Amino acid sequence: MKLIIQIPCYNEAEVLPTTLRNLPRRIEGIERVEVLVVDDGSTDNTAEVARAAGADHIVRLKRHAGLAEAFKVGLDACLRLGADIIVNTDADEQYKPEDIPTLIAPILRGEAELVIGDRGVAEQPNFSPLKRRLQTWGSRVVSRAAGIPIPDATSGFRAMTREVALRTNVLSHYSYTLETLIQAGNHRFAITSVPVRTNPPRRPSRLMKGIGDYLLNSAVTIVRAYTMYRPLRVFTTIGLALIALGMVPLVRFLIFYIQGRGSGNIQSLILGAVLLIVGFQTILIGLVADLINFNRKLLEEILYRERLQSNAHTKAEVTAVPPDLPSPPGV
């Protein structure tokens, strides 16, 4: 069984040697451990440092595309290299590399297909009180969208099987953590969390510019993913809420009409009628979106089968793959 540890990097030349040096190279139950570094268009010598520090494979993106794109490119490279299990971690060693065997243990036991490293966000000493509350609340929202309990939805320290990687499609340009969990939950993969340890932060986050930026981007990602995978529920809920609101002025108008004062309350009738019409239209949009959702599932299945065929051809040639892999066209 082959494990590949992928590390998305952007200008991490200073910290990368320490991170690579501390990664485990022998794990019980794993025949081969390799390290893949995704250089996300760094302006320093991240790729050269990674090669000198012992990275087995390096993917260099021509431009800085962001964490989500780097994660997606890394998954594709790991699949091409024949990985059976993929572990994703940070270049700044936020997560303790000694916990990688703990992270993959549920997969080796056959208990899970996707494992999330739980930092204990509710009591994380490196987080401010506000960030702890936001992380806890956000994880609950994602848990509802994914249909599974996830105590630390934003954790980037995770392990997945080859099957999960083949089924993963990252559409967000911000981060992969929330979207991929919702996808995995809707694909009914076996998902679990294990407690992991963290190191004190070495520098401020480059992904999150502030609390406002985090809230906005996380909310957009959750709403988009939830609407994509459960459109009928979303639009039906909105439509029924509008219909319920529309009934209030209509009932008010009917009461006044029965009392003989309906002519002075036409505005209630108009408002109620508009809300009812919009509510029914929203439900119809949900039906159309649900049909589009079925079409998306068909497209995902086609993409999955194409990935299977493509990786079946490359897996037999893994030993011939050079250590510096080319980035996908346009990246």
C-alpha positions in Angstrom: 0.0 0.0 0.0 1.3 3.4 -1.0 0.9 6.6 1.0 1.6 10.0 -0.5 1.8 13.1 1.8 0.9 16.1 -0.2 1.9 19.6 0.9 0.5 22.7 -0.9 3.1 25.5 -0.6 3.4 29.2 -1.4 6.6 30.9 -0.5 7.5 28.3 2.2 11.3 28.0 1.5 12.1 29.1 5.1 10.0 26.5 6.9 9.8 23.7 4.4 13.1 21.9 5.3 12.0 21.4 8.9 8.5 20.2 7.9 9.9 17.6 5.4 12.6 16.4 7.8 9.9 15.6 10.5 7.6 13.7 8.2 7.4 10.0 9.0 9.0 7.8 6.3 8.0 4.5 7.7 4.5 3.7 8.9 3.2 0.3 10.0 0.8 -1.1 7.4 2.2 1.1 4.6 4.7 -0.3 2.2 5.9 3.0 0.7 5.7 6.6 1.9 6.3 9.4 -0.5 6.1 13.2 -0.3 4.7 15.5 -2.9 5.1 19.3 -2.8 2.8 21.5 -4.8 4.5 24.8 -5.4 1.6 27.3 -5.9 3.5 29.8 -8.0 6.0 30.8 -5.3 8.2 33.8 -5.9 11.0 32.3 -3.7 12.9 29.1 -4.2 10.3 26.8 -2.6 10.6 24.1 -5.3 14.4 24.0 -5.1 14.4 23.9 -1.3 11.8 21.1 -1.4 13.9 19.0 -3.8 17.0 19.5 -1.7 15.1 18.6 1.5 14.1 15.2 0.1 10.6 15.7 -1.5 10.0 12.8 -3.8 7.7 14.7 -6.2 7.2 18.4 -7.0 4.4 20.0 -9.0 5.1 23.6 -10.0 2.2 25.9 -10.9 3.0 28.6 -13.3 1.1 31.2 -11.3 -0.3 31.6 -7.8 -3.7 30.0 -8.0 -4.7 29.7 -4.4 -5.0 26.9 -1.8 -8.0 25.2 -3.3 -6.4 24.9 -6.8 -3.1 23.7 -5.3 -5.0 21.0 -3.3 -6.9 19.9 -6.4 -3.7 19.7 -8.5 -2.0 17.8 -5.7 -4.8 15.2 -5.6 -4.6 14.7 -9.4 -0.8 14.2 -9.1 -1.1 11.8 -6.2 -3.6 9.7 -8.3 -1.3 9.7 -11.2 1.5 8.5 -9.0 -0.5 5.5 -7.8 -1.4 6.6 -4.2 -3.7 4.3 -2.3 -3.9 6.8 0.6 -3.4 10.5 0.4 -2.6 12.7 3.4 -2.8 16.5 3.2 -0.9 18.7 5.6 0.4 22.3 5.8 3.9 23.4 4.9 4.3 25.5 8.1 3.9 22.4 10.3 0.7 23.6 12.0 -0.1 19.9 12.5 2.3 17.6 14.2 3.6 15.1 11.6 3.9 12.4 14.3 0.1 12.2 14.2 0.0 11.0 10.6 -0.1 7.3 11.7 -3.0 8.1 13.9 -4.7 9.9 11.1 -4.6 7.0 8.7 -5.3 4.3 11.2 -9.1 4.3 10.7 -8.5 3.8 6.9 -6.0 0.9 7.5 -8.6 -0.7 9.8 -11.3 -0.3 7.1 -13.4 1.9 9.4 -13.2 5.1 7.3 -12.5 6.4 3.8 -12.0 10.0 4.9 -10.4 11.0 8.2 -10.3 14.6 9.5 -7.7 15.7 12.1 -9.7 17.3 14.9 -7.7 20.2 16.5 -10.3 20.6 19.3 -11.3 24.0 18.0 -13.6 24.7 21.0 -10.7 24.7 23.3 -7.8 25.5 20.9 -5.4 27.7 22.9 -3.9 29.2 19.6 -7.3 30.6 18.7 -9.0 33.8 20.0 -12.3 33.3 21.9 -14.2 34.7 18.8 -12.4 32.4 16.4 -13.1 29.4 18.6 -16.9 30.2 18.6 -16.9 30.8 14.9 -15.0 27.6 14.1 -17.4 25.6 16.4 -20.5 27.2 14.8 -19.2 26.7 11.3 -18.4 23.1 11.9 -22.0 22.5 13.1 -23.4 24.1 9.9 -21.1 22.0 7.7 -22.1 18.9 9.7 -25.8 19.6 8.9 -24.9 20.1 5.2 -22.8 17.0 5.0 -25.2 14.9 7.1 -22.4 13.7 9.5 -20.9 15.1 12.7 -17.7 16.9 12.0 -16.1 18.7 15.0 -13.4 20.5 13.0 -14.6 21.1 9.5 -11.9 23.6 8.5 -9.0 21.3 9.4 -6.6 20.8 6.5 -5.0 17.8 8.1 -6.9 14.9 6.5 -6.4 11.5 5.0 -8.4 9.9 2.2 -8.5 6.8 0.2 -8.0 6.7 -3.5 -11.7 6.3 -4.1 -12.5 9.5 -2.2 -9.8 11.4 -4.2 -11.3 10.2 -7.4 -14.7 11.4 -6.4 -13.5 14.8 -5.1 -14.2 17.9 -7.3 -13.0 21.2 -6.0 -14.9 24.2 -7.4 -14.2 26.9 -4.8 -11.3 29.3 -5.3 -11.0 30.0 -1.6 -10.5 26.8 0.3 -11.2 23.1 -0.2 -12.0 22.1 3.4 -15.7 22.8 3.6 -16.7 22.0 0.1 -15.0 18.6 0.0 -16.6 17.5 3.3 -20.1 18.3 2.0 -19.3 16.4 -1.2 -18.0 13.4 0.7 -21.0 13.4 3.0 -23.4 13.5 0.1 -21.4 10.6 -1.6 -22.1 8.6 1.6 -18.4 8.0 2.3 -17.4 6.7 5.7 -16.0 9.8 7.5 -14.6 10.1 10.9 -12.4 12.4 13.0 -9.4 11.7 15.2 -7.8 14.1 17.7 -4.6 15.6 16.5 -2.0 17.9 18.1 -0.9 21.3 16.7 2.1 23.5 16.9 2.0 27.2 17.8 1.5 29.3 14.6 4.7 30.5 13.0 3.1 33.3 11.1 -0.4 34.9 10.5 -2.7 33.0 8.1 -2.3 33.8 4.4 -5.6 32.4 3.5 -7.7 34.5 5.9 -7.2 38.2 5.8 -9.6 38.8 8.8 -12.7 37.5 10.5 -14.9 39.3 8.1 -13.1 37.7 5.1 -13.4 34.3 6.7 -17.1 34.7 7.4 -17.9 35.9 3.9 -16.0 33.3 2.0 -17.0 30.4 4.3 -20.7 31.4 4.1 -20.5 31.6 0.3 -18.8 28.2 0.1 -21.3 26.5 2.4 -24.4 28.1 0.7 -23.1 27.2 -2.8 -22.3 23.6 -1.8 -25.5 23.1 0.1 -27.5 24.5 -2.8 -25.6 22.3 -5.3 -26.2 19.1 -3.5 -29.6 19.7 -1.9 -31.3 22.2 -4.2 -34.9 21.0 -3.8 -34.7 21.2 0.0 -33.1 24.7 -0.2 -35.5 26.3 -2.7 -38.6 24.5 -1.2 -37.8 25.9 2.2 -37.4 29.4 0.8 -40.5 29.1 -1.3 -42.7 27.9 1.7 -41.3 30.7 3.8 -42.4 33.2 1.2 -45.8 31.6 0.9 -46.2 31.7 4.7 -45.3 35.4 4.7 -47.7 36.0 1.9 -50.6 34.4 3.8 -50.3 37.0 6.6 -51.4 40.1 4.5 -53.9 38.0 2.6 -55.6 36.8 5.9 -55.5 40.4 7.1 -57.2 41.6 3.9 -59.9 38.8 4.2 -60.6 39.8 7.8 -61.1 43.4 6.7 -63.1 42.4 3.6 -65.5 40.3 5.8 -65.9 43.3 8.0 -66.8 45.5 4.9 -63.5 47.5 5.0 -61.7 45.6 2.2 -61.5 48.6 -0.2 -59.1 50.4 2.1 -56.7 47.5 2.4 -55.9 46.6 -1.2 -52.2 46.9 -0.5 -52.4 43.8 1.7 -54.0 41.9 -1.1 -51.3 43.0 -3.6 -48.4 42.3 -1.2 -49.8 38.8 -0.3 -50.4 37.9 -3.9 -46.8 39.0 -4.9 -45.3 36.9 -2.1 -47.4 33.9 -3.0 -46.4 34.1 -6.7 -42.7 34.5 -5.8 -43.0 31.6 -3.3 -44.5 29.2 -5.9 -41.9 30.3 -8.5 -39.1 29.6 -6.0 -40.4 26.1 -5.5 -40.5 25.6 -9.3 -36.9 26.8 -9.5 -36.1 24.2 -6.9 -37.6 21.5 -9.1 -35.6 22.7 -12.1 -32.4 22.8 -9.9 -33.1 19.3 -8.7 -33.2 18.1 -12.3 -29.9 19.9 -13.0 -28.6 18.2 -9.9 -29.2 14.8 -11.5 -27.4 16.0 -14.6 -24.5 17.1 -12.5 -24.3 13.6 -10.9 -24.2 12.0 -14.4 -21.3 14.4 -15.3 -19.5 13.5 -12.1 -19.9 9.8 -12.9 -18.5 10.4 -16.4 -15.5 12.3 -14.9 -15.0 9.6 -12.3 -14.8 6.9 -15.0 -12.4 9.0 -17.1 -10.2 9.4 -14.0 -10.3 5.7 -13.4 -9.2 4.9 -17.0 -6.5 7.6 -17.0 -5.0 6.6 -13.7 -5.2 2.9 -14.7 -2.8 3.7 -17.5 -0.4 5.8 -15.4 -0.3 3.6 -12.2 1.7 0.9 -14.0 4.3 3.5 -15.0 4.7 5.2 -11.6 8.4 4.3 -11.4 9.0 6.2 -14.7 7.4 9.4 -13.5 10.0 12.2 -13.0 10.3 13.9 -9.6 9.3 17.3 -11.0 5.8 16.8 -12.4 4.4 19.3 -15.0 1.5 21.4 -13.8 -1.9 21.0 -15.6 -2.4 23.3 -18.7 -3.4 26.9 -17.8 -2.4 26.6 -14.2 
